[in-house]
Amino acid sequence: MLSKLDNEIGFMEQGLKLRSQRQQVLATNIANVDTPNYKAQDIDFKDAMKSALSSPGTTSGMATTNNRHISGTAGGTGASLATTQPRKQLQNNADGNTVDMNVETVQFTENALQYETLVSMINGQFKNLNSVIQG
């Protein structure tokens, strides 16, 4: 049962890390709306999540001196490896900037809602676990 819970929370943790990284990318796009020749970036969340879940965690570099020690994993396992890609240009700007504020605002809001949904799901998992422990 604990491994199932650990897998679910690990899945949601990776989702939160990727959503957070995507939020930063979208915020950078919005901040550069008036920067000449700036190309709007985005993360393919679906591919990044697949990659984060399929790649094994990297070790933290901590030495284990006893076989009962737990091997650690790096804090940014997988999620920080999501690569940004230029977003397809929807409009032509005279200054070469590809940021469309309507698209960025919608994507930013949608990503924030999905982040909050994951936070609510994790909170629900812990509330369920707490109620099982307390009886």
DONU-339331 format. One record per atom (N, C-alpha, C): residue number from 0; x, y, z. Coordinates in Angstrom, 3 decimals, padded with zeros to 6 digits. Each point is the difference from the previous one (the first is absolute). Layout:
! residues N
+-----+----------+----------+----------+
| seq |       xx |       yy |       zz |
+-----+----------+----------+----------+
| NUM |        X |        Y |        Z |
...
+-----+----------+----------+----------+
//
This chain:
! residues 135
+-----+----------+----------+----------+
| seq |       xx |       yy |       zz |
+-----+----------+----------+----------+
|   0 |  000.824 | -001.202 |  000.000 |
|   0 | -000.824 |  001.202 |  000.000 |
|   0 |  000.863 |  001.259 |  000.000 |
|   1 |  001.084 | -000.031 |  000.787 |
|   1 |  000.848 |  001.185 |  000.051 |
|   1 |  000.707 |  000.251 | -001.319 |
|   2 |  000.361 | -001.062 | -000.727 |
|   2 |  000.661 |  000.209 | -001.281 |
|   2 | -000.968 |  000.635 | -001.003 |
|   3 | -001.276 | -000.393 |  000.079 |
|   3 | -001.005 |  000.610 | -000.883 |
|   3 | -000.142 |  001.484 |  000.317 |
|   4 | -000.086 |  000.321 |  001.285 |
|   4 | -000.107 |  001.395 |  000.427 |
|   4 |  001.249 |  000.774 | -000.404 |
|   5 |  001.170 | -000.622 |  000.186 |
|   5 |  001.258 |  000.636 | -000.366 |
|   5 |  000.050 |  000.267 | -001.499 |
|   6 | -000.467 | -000.954 | -000.806 |
|   6 | -000.026 |  000.185 | -001.456 |
|   6 | -000.935 |  001.132 | -000.398 |
|   7 | -001.176 |  000.058 |  000.623 |
|   7 | -000.960 |  001.062 | -000.322 |
|   7 |  000.546 |  001.368 |  000.372 |
|   8 |  000.583 |  000.097 |  001.182 |
|   8 |  000.538 |  001.285 |  000.446 |
|   8 |  001.215 |  000.377 | -000.835 |
|   9 |  000.828 | -000.988 | -000.371 |
|   9 |  001.146 |  000.266 | -000.873 |
|   9 | -000.434 |  000.521 | -001.358 |
|  10 | -001.070 | -000.581 | -000.536 |
|  10 | -000.554 |  000.452 | -001.272 |
|  10 | -000.456 |  001.453 |  000.121 |
|  11 | -000.717 |  000.303 |  001.065 |
|  11 | -000.499 |  001.365 |  000.189 |
|  11 |  001.143 |  000.972 |  000.267 |
|  12 |  001.043 | -000.471 |  000.705 |
|  12 |  001.163 |  000.843 |  000.260 |
|  12 |  000.666 |  000.401 | -001.318 |
|  13 |  000.186 | -000.963 | -000.897 |
|  13 |  000.601 |  000.311 | -001.297 |
|  13 | -000.879 |  000.991 | -000.767 |
|  14 | -001.313 | -000.195 |  000.078 |
|  14 | -000.920 |  000.922 | -000.649 |
|  14 |  000.129 |  001.410 |  000.542 |
|  15 |  000.126 |  000.119 |  001.316 |
|  15 |  000.160 |  001.324 |  000.614 |
|  15 |  001.300 |  000.659 | -000.439 |
|  16 |  001.069 | -000.775 | -000.049 |
|  16 |  001.287 |  000.566 | -000.424 |
|  16 | -000.072 |  000.498 | -001.440 |
|  17 | -000.601 | -000.804 | -000.858 |
|  17 | -000.107 |  000.412 | -001.403 |
|  17 | -000.947 |  001.180 | -000.177 |
|  18 | -001.111 | -000.001 |  000.733 |
|  18 | -000.938 |  001.143 | -000.079 |
|  18 |  000.685 |  001.276 |  000.480 |
|  19 |  000.805 | -000.117 |  001.055 |
|  19 |  000.724 |  001.158 |  000.516 |
|  19 |  001.000 |  000.511 | -001.027 |
|  20 |  000.732 | -000.919 | -000.628 |
|  20 |  000.954 |  000.403 | -001.024 |
|  20 | -000.715 |  000.652 | -001.184 |
|  21 | -001.141 | -000.561 | -000.388 |
|  21 | -000.739 |  000.574 | -001.129 |
|  21 | -000.524 |  001.394 |  000.355 |
|  22 | -000.421 |  000.175 |  001.249 |
|  22 | -000.493 |  001.312 |  000.434 |
|  22 |  001.106 |  001.045 | -000.128 |
|  23 |  001.224 | -000.387 |  000.334 |
|  23 |  001.126 |  000.926 | -000.125 |
|  23 |  000.259 |  000.356 | -001.459 |
|  24 | -000.098 | -000.994 | -000.878 |
|  24 |  000.207 |  000.245 | -001.433 |
|  24 | -001.069 |  000.954 | -000.525 |
|  25 | -001.255 | -000.239 |  000.376 |
|  25 | -001.094 |  000.858 | -000.460 |
|  25 |  000.136 |  001.418 |  000.556 |
|  26 |  000.425 |  000.111 |  001.242 |
|  26 |  000.207 |  001.324 |  000.601 |
|  26 |  001.119 |  000.752 | -000.722 |
|  27 |  001.032 | -000.729 | -000.395 |
|  27 |  001.087 |  000.616 | -000.759 |
|  27 | -000.502 |  000.507 | -001.351 |
|  28 | -000.865 | -000.782 | -000.637 |
|  28 | -000.590 |  000.455 | -001.266 |
|  28 | -000.756 |  001.305 |  000.192 |
|  29 | -000.818 |  000.044 |  001.050 |
|  29 | -000.799 |  001.201 |  000.263 |
|  29 |  000.908 |  001.194 |  000.301 |
|  30 |  001.062 | -000.244 |  000.759 |
|  30 |  000.921 |  001.085 |  000.350 |
|  30 |  000.727 |  000.546 | -001.229 |
|  31 |  000.144 | -000.831 | -001.026 |
|  31 |  000.725 |  000.412 | -001.206 |
|  31 | -000.912 |  000.359 | -001.157 |
|  32 | -001.221 |  000.370 |  000.299 |
|  32 | -000.962 |  000.315 | -001.059 |
|  32 |  000.466 |  001.152 | -000.893 |
|  33 |  000.778 |  000.914 |  000.535 |
|  33 |  000.458 |  001.157 | -000.782 |
|  33 |  001.465 | -000.098 | -000.410 |
|  34 |  000.616 | -001.157 |  000.199 |
|  34 |  001.404 | -000.178 | -000.350 |
|  34 |  000.123 | -000.356 | -001.485 |
|  35 |  000.666 |  000.829 | -000.774 |
|  35 |  000.137 | -000.297 | -001.431 |
|  35 |  000.694 | -001.350 | -000.235 |
|  36 | -000.498 | -000.740 | -000.959 |
|  36 |  000.540 | -001.288 | -000.424 |
|  36 | -000.069 | -001.093 |  001.065 |
|  37 | -000.756 |  000.211 |  001.067 |
|  37 | -000.153 | -001.056 |  001.006 |
|  37 | -000.952 | -001.059 | -000.555 |
|  38 |  000.378 | -001.252 |  000.140 |
|  38 | -000.817 | -001.115 | -000.479 |
|  38 | -000.661 | -000.672 |  001.207 |
|  39 | -001.314 | -000.041 | -000.007 |
|  39 | -000.756 | -000.614 |  001.101 |
|  39 |  000.375 | -001.467 |  000.127 |
|  40 |  000.177 | -000.446 |  001.234 |
|  40 |  000.397 | -001.372 |  000.300 |
|  40 | -001.139 | -000.717 |  000.720 |
|  41 |  000.048 | -001.314 | -000.031 |
|  41 | -000.966 | -000.804 |  000.767 |
|  41 |  000.610 | -001.369 |  000.237 |
|  42 | -000.636 | -000.745 |  000.872 |
|  42 |  000.400 | -001.368 |  000.323 |
|  42 | -001.107 | -000.923 | -000.464 |
|  43 |  000.373 | -001.075 | -000.660 |
|  43 | -000.980 | -001.027 | -000.350 |
|  43 | -000.191 | -000.843 |  001.262 |
|  44 | -001.041 |  000.331 |  000.771 |
|  44 | -000.197 | -000.610 |  001.308 |
|  44 | -000.132 | -001.515 | -000.095 |
|  45 | -000.729 | -000.467 | -000.976 |
|  45 | -000.235 | -001.433 | -000.151 |
|  45 |  001.313 | -000.754 | -000.203 |
|  46 |  000.826 |  000.476 | -000.909 |
|  46 |  001.287 | -000.651 | -000.251 |
|  46 |  000.936 |  000.134 |  001.200 |
|  47 | -000.003 |  001.166 |  000.631 |
|  47 |  000.868 |  000.209 |  001.159 |
|  47 | -000.400 | -000.915 |  001.153 |
|  48 | -001.298 | -000.199 |  000.189 |
|  48 | -000.478 | -000.878 |  001.073 |
|  48 |  000.388 | -001.446 | -000.295 |
|  49 | -000.158 | -000.430 | -001.240 |
|  49 |  000.415 | -001.359 | -000.380 |
|  49 |  001.484 | -000.198 |  000.272 |
|  50 |  000.785 |  000.982 | -000.384 |
|  50 |  001.443 | -000.076 |  000.192 |
|  50 |  000.366 | -000.025 |  001.485 |
|  51 | -000.654 |  000.845 |  000.787 |
|  51 |  000.286 |  000.071 |  001.431 |
|  51 | -000.355 | -001.300 |  000.708 |
|  52 | -001.079 | -000.636 | -000.417 |
|  52 | -000.435 | -001.233 |  000.645 |
|  52 |  000.777 | -001.217 | -000.480 |
|  53 |  000.505 |  000.045 | -001.221 |
|  53 |  000.709 | -001.168 | -000.518 |
|  53 |  001.472 | -000.013 |  000.376 |
|  54 |  000.570 |  001.182 |  000.271 |
|  54 |  001.422 |  000.021 |  000.348 |
|  54 |  000.169 | -000.266 |  001.486 |
|  55 |  000.908 | -000.911 |  000.328 |
|  55 |  000.225 | -000.289 |  001.406 |
|  55 |  000.644 |  001.182 |  000.698 |
|  56 | -000.247 |  000.135 |  001.300 |
|  56 |  000.573 |  001.097 |  000.771 |
|  56 |  001.504 | -000.087 |  000.042 |
|  57 |  000.624 |  001.140 | -000.031 |
|  57 |  001.446 |  000.013 |  000.107 |
|  57 |  000.380 |  000.000 |  001.464 |
|  58 |  001.085 | -000.652 |  000.305 |
|  58 |  000.400 | -000.087 |  001.392 |
|  58 |  000.490 |  001.350 |  000.476 |
|  59 | -000.117 |  000.220 |  001.291 |
|  59 |  000.354 |  001.293 |  000.572 |
|  59 |  001.491 |  000.147 |  000.211 |
|  60 |  000.756 | -001.087 | -000.159 |
|  60 |  001.428 |  000.078 |  000.223 |
|  60 |  000.378 | -000.251 |  001.449 |
|  61 | -000.954 | -000.331 |  000.832 |
|  61 |  000.270 | -000.271 |  001.399 |
|  61 |  000.499 | -001.432 |  000.136 |
|  62 |  001.053 | -000.174 |  000.767 |
|  62 |  000.568 | -001.331 |  000.197 |
|  62 | -000.831 | -000.777 |  001.008 |
|  63 | -000.219 | -001.270 | -000.290 |
|  63 | -000.674 | -000.878 |  000.956 |
|  63 |  001.056 | -000.914 |  000.593 |
|  64 |  000.149 |  000.057 |  001.300 |
|  64 |  001.031 | -000.787 |  000.673 |
|  64 | -000.564 | -001.267 |  000.616 |
|  65 | -001.316 | -000.161 | -000.094 |
|  65 | -000.652 | -001.175 |  000.553 |
|  65 | -001.068 | -000.436 | -000.985 |
|  66 | -000.185 | -001.318 | -000.164 |
|  66 | -000.984 | -000.465 | -000.971 |
|  66 | -001.434 |  000.342 |  000.402 |
|  67 | -000.216 |  000.478 |  001.205 |
|  67 | -001.335 |  000.405 |  000.440 |
|  67 | -000.274 |  001.480 | -000.281 |
|  68 |  001.007 |  000.724 | -000.490 |
|  68 | -000.199 |  001.403 | -000.348 |
|  68 | -000.892 |  000.097 | -001.225 |
|  69 | -000.771 |  001.072 | -000.050 |
|  69 | -000.882 |  000.247 | -001.132 |
|  69 |  000.756 |  000.862 | -001.002 |
|  70 | -000.003 | -000.427 | -001.251 |
|  70 |  000.665 |  000.813 | -001.023 |
|  70 | -000.909 |  001.161 | -000.354 |
|  71 |  000.549 |  001.195 | -000.010 |
|  71 | -000.788 |  001.195 | -000.281 |
|  71 | -000.097 |  000.257 | -001.481 |
|  72 | -000.924 |  000.868 | -000.366 |
|  72 | -000.116 |  000.435 | -001.388 |
|  72 |  000.092 |  001.508 | -000.029 |
|  73 |  000.442 |  000.515 | -001.104 |
|  73 |  000.124 |  001.441 | -000.147 |
|  73 | -001.374 |  000.642 |  000.059 |
|  74 | -000.071 |  001.179 |  000.611 |
|  74 | -001.283 |  000.667 |  000.193 |
|  74 | -000.747 |  000.330 | -001.268 |
|  75 |  000.702 |  000.275 | -001.071 |
|  75 | -000.658 |  000.386 | -001.238 |
|  75 | -000.159 | -001.154 | -000.970 |
|  76 | -000.227 | -001.177 |  000.480 |
|  76 | -000.044 | -001.192 | -000.825 |
|  76 | -000.902 |  000.175 | -001.209 |
|  77 |  000.600 |  000.021 | -001.163 |
|  77 | -000.754 | -000.004 | -001.245 |
|  77 | -000.634 |  001.334 | -000.380 |
|  78 | -000.700 |  000.642 |  000.906 |
|  78 | -000.803 |  001.161 | -000.353 |
|  78 |  000.828 |  001.173 | -000.512 |
|  79 |  001.197 |  000.193 |  000.526 |
|  79 |  000.793 |  001.138 | -000.436 |
|  79 |  000.603 | -000.230 | -001.382 |
|  80 | -000.156 | -001.202 | -000.543 |
|  80 |  000.566 | -000.318 | -001.297 |
|  80 | -000.946 |  000.310 | -001.154 |
|  81 | -001.166 |  000.532 |  000.296 |
|  81 | -000.943 |  000.337 | -001.066 |
|  81 |  000.594 |  001.113 | -000.844 |
|  82 |  000.029 | -000.220 | -001.292 |
|  82 |  000.588 |  000.994 | -000.884 |
|  82 | -001.080 |  000.914 | -000.558 |
|  83 |  000.376 |  001.247 | -000.129 |
|  83 | -000.931 |  000.956 | -000.592 |
|  83 |  000.173 | -000.029 | -001.508 |
|  84 | -001.085 |  000.282 | -000.674 |
|  84 |  000.005 |  000.022 | -001.453 |
|  84 | -000.692 |  001.279 | -000.448 |
|  85 |  000.443 |  000.541 | -001.113 |
|  85 | -000.702 |  001.187 | -000.509 |
|  85 | -001.449 | -000.357 | -000.346 |
|  86 | -000.900 |  000.861 |  000.389 |
|  86 | -001.412 | -000.210 | -000.317 |
|  86 | -000.237 |  000.386 | -001.454 |
|  87 | -000.904 | -000.714 | -000.634 |
|  87 | -000.326 |  000.331 | -001.393 |
|  87 | -000.540 |  001.421 | -000.068 |
|  88 |  000.485 |  000.722 | -000.982 |
|  88 | -000.392 |  001.400 | -000.152 |
|  88 | -001.419 |  000.093 | -000.542 |
|  89 | -000.846 |  000.717 |  000.734 |
|  89 | -001.389 |  000.163 | -000.394 |
|  89 | -000.247 |  001.324 | -000.715 |
|  90 |  000.883 |  000.948 |  000.246 |
|  90 | -000.173 |  001.315 | -000.610 |
|  90 |  001.359 |  000.550 | -000.402 |
|  91 |  000.005 |  000.873 | -000.948 |
|  91 |  001.236 |  000.649 | -000.440 |
|  91 |  000.087 |  001.378 |  000.642 |
|  92 |  001.068 |  000.234 |  000.726 |
|  92 |  000.252 |  001.308 |  000.585 |
|  92 |  001.135 |  000.656 | -000.756 |
|  93 | -000.054 |  001.295 | -000.116 |
|  93 |  001.032 |  000.739 | -000.724 |
|  93 |  001.358 | -000.111 |  000.681 |
|  94 | -000.001 | -000.139 |  001.332 |
|  94 |  001.267 | -000.062 |  000.728 |
|  94 |  000.545 | -001.419 |  000.162 |
|  95 | -000.664 | -001.000 | -000.570 |
|  95 |  000.477 | -001.377 |  000.070 |
|  95 | -000.372 | -000.738 |  001.270 |
|  96 | -000.720 |  000.654 |  000.901 |
|  96 | -000.441 | -000.621 |  001.251 |
|  96 | -001.187 | -000.918 | -000.295 |
|  97 |  000.021 | -001.227 |  000.559 |
|  97 | -001.079 | -000.959 | -000.267 |
|  97 | -000.943 | -000.195 |  001.186 |
|  98 |  000.110 |  000.839 |  001.027 |
|  98 | -000.867 | -000.122 |  001.168 |
|  98 | -001.381 |  000.549 | -000.328 |
|  99 | -001.023 | -000.821 |  000.194 |
|  99 | -001.396 |  000.415 | -000.164 |
|  99 | -000.601 |  000.028 |  001.404 |
| 100 | -000.302 |  001.180 |  000.489 |
| 100 | -000.474 |  000.139 |  001.380 |
| 100 | -001.277 | -000.790 |  000.267 |
| 101 | -000.879 | -000.113 | -000.974 |
| 101 | -001.223 | -000.787 |  000.199 |
| 101 |  000.337 | -001.462 |  000.250 |
| 102 |  000.884 | -000.554 | -000.801 |
| 102 |  000.411 | -001.394 |  000.161 |
| 102 |  000.727 | -000.184 |  001.326 |
| 103 |  000.913 |  000.899 |  000.310 |
| 103 |  000.786 | -000.122 |  001.239 |
| 103 | -000.891 |  000.081 |  001.239 |
| 104 | -000.950 |  000.912 | -000.010 |
| 104 | -000.899 |  000.155 |  001.143 |
| 104 | -000.847 | -001.247 |  000.212 |
| 105 | -000.515 | -000.556 | -001.087 |
| 105 | -000.813 | -001.219 |  000.104 |
| 105 |  000.854 | -001.160 |  000.492 |
| 106 |  001.185 | -000.166 | -000.579 |
| 106 |  000.885 | -001.097 |  000.401 |
| 106 |  000.443 |  000.149 |  001.454 |
| 107 |  000.311 |  001.232 |  000.408 |
| 107 |  000.439 |  000.264 |  001.369 |
| 107 | -001.109 | -000.362 |  000.995 |
| 108 | -001.221 |  000.423 | -000.299 |
| 108 | -001.140 | -000.276 |  000.882 |
| 108 | -000.314 | -001.485 |  000.037 |
| 109 | -000.006 | -000.648 | -001.155 |
| 109 | -000.272 | -001.437 | -000.055 |
| 109 |  001.050 | -000.793 |  000.776 |
| 110 |  001.264 |  000.358 | -000.159 |
| 110 |  001.071 | -000.688 |  000.708 |
| 110 | -000.128 |  000.202 |  001.513 |
| 111 | -000.351 |  001.214 |  000.422 |
| 111 | -000.181 |  000.276 |  001.422 |
| 111 | -001.140 | -000.835 |  000.587 |
| 112 | -001.092 | -000.139 | -000.748 |
| 112 | -001.123 | -000.819 |  000.462 |
| 112 |  000.385 | -001.470 |  000.101 |
| 113 |  000.761 | -000.477 | -000.956 |
| 113 |  000.440 | -001.394 |  000.040 |
| 113 |  000.967 | -000.233 |  001.159 |
| 114 |  000.833 |  000.981 |  000.306 |
| 114 |  000.892 | -000.079 |  001.153 |
| 114 | -000.820 | -000.104 |  001.284 |
| 115 | -000.976 |  000.879 |  000.135 |
| 115 | -000.860 | -000.017 |  001.185 |
| 115 | -000.766 | -001.311 |  000.132 |
| 116 | -000.414 | -000.570 | -001.106 |
| 116 | -000.686 | -001.292 |  000.019 |
| 116 |  000.915 | -001.082 |  000.550 |
| 117 |  001.249 | -000.010 | -000.436 |
| 117 |  000.958 | -000.980 |  000.520 |
| 117 |  000.247 |  000.194 |  001.493 |
| 118 |  000.095 |  001.249 |  000.438 |
| 118 |  000.179 |  000.274 |  001.427 |
| 118 | -001.201 | -000.534 |  000.791 |
| 119 | -001.203 |  000.215 | -000.515 |
| 119 | -001.214 | -000.503 |  000.667 |
| 119 | -000.006 | -001.515 |  000.049 |
| 120 |  000.452 | -000.645 | -001.064 |
| 120 |  000.044 | -001.457 | -000.025 |
| 120 |  000.987 | -000.539 |  001.036 |
| 121 |  001.164 |  000.642 |  000.112 |
| 121 |  000.988 | -000.431 |  000.995 |
| 121 | -000.552 |  000.212 |  001.408 |
| 122 | -000.633 |  001.148 |  000.225 |
| 122 | -000.605 |  000.246 |  001.314 |
| 122 | -001.043 | -001.058 |  000.326 |
| 123 | -000.793 | -000.396 | -000.985 |
| 123 | -001.000 | -001.038 |  000.203 |
| 123 |  000.631 | -001.332 |  000.366 |
| 124 |  001.112 | -000.331 | -000.650 |
| 124 |  000.698 | -001.251 |  000.317 |
| 124 |  000.474 |  000.001 |  001.449 |
| 125 |  000.562 |  001.127 |  000.440 |
| 125 |  000.484 |  000.074 |  001.367 |
| 125 | -001.143 |  000.026 |  001.015 |
| 126 | -001.113 |  000.617 | -000.347 |
| 126 | -001.167 | -000.024 |  000.893 |
| 126 | -000.525 | -001.420 |  000.144 |
| 127 | -000.054 | -000.732 | -001.124 |
| 127 | -000.424 | -001.402 |  000.064 |
| 127 |  000.945 | -000.830 |  000.855 |
| 128 |  001.289 |  000.204 | -000.194 |
| 128 |  000.984 | -000.736 |  000.788 |
| 128 | -000.130 |  000.335 |  001.475 |
| 129 | -000.216 |  001.269 |  000.302 |
| 129 | -000.160 |  000.442 |  001.392 |
| 129 | -001.254 | -000.631 |  000.620 |
| 130 | -001.072 | -000.068 | -000.746 |
| 130 | -001.223 | -000.589 |  000.544 |
| 130 |  000.144 | -001.500 |  000.224 |
| 131 |  000.778 | -000.671 | -000.844 |
| 131 |  000.253 | -001.427 |  000.193 |
| 131 |  000.856 | -000.210 |  001.261 |
| 132 |  000.988 |  000.845 |  000.172 |
| 132 |  000.879 | -000.133 |  001.170 |
| 132 | -000.767 |  000.271 |  001.288 |
| 133 | -000.858 |  001.013 |  000.000 |
| 133 | -000.731 |  000.364 |  001.202 |
| 133 | -001.174 | -000.923 |  000.263 |
| 134 | -000.442 | -000.688 | -001.023 |
| 134 | -001.092 | -000.973 |  000.179 |
| 134 | -001.297 |  000.601 | -000.133 |
+-----+----------+----------+----------+
//
